Amino acid sequence: MRLRDLIDETAVKVGLESLDKEECFEEMIDLLVRADRIPDRAGALEVIRQREAQGTTGIGQGVAIPHGKHASISSLTAALGTSADGLEFDAVDGDPVHVVFLLLAPVNDPGPHVRALAEIARLVQTPGFYRKLTEAKTAAEVLDVLDAEE
């Protein structure tokens, strides 16, 4: 599983404008809507909110991975956003989030979703990966970092 195969420049936002996780969900879902990756904005937003209600997806160390499954999603899709100022995300360590990976998956095919979550977990443990992502100034630079680490 390569995240880089799921994410192109239309699904990357450097300089998220959001201040908290609710705004971030909307901003990143809108990114995927504009990229024509999801047909049901309201449904996708609802599953992200439902998953978050079960427990924070702010995994700590400045990273969050909001994710969910919805019937309108035909194949795994992802977006990546960065925030220089950081977002209030109720992360497990209490720190602001600067890197957000959002995943949306089909309801009946959990394999790719689980592999993508595992790949993100692996990447964020890679020395220098987080720093390089947060220092990237453009979507192309973010993708170059992702490509180099995978």
Order of alpha helices (4+ residues) and beta strands (2+ residues): beta-alpha-alpha-beta-beta-beta-beta-beta-alpha-alpha-alpha
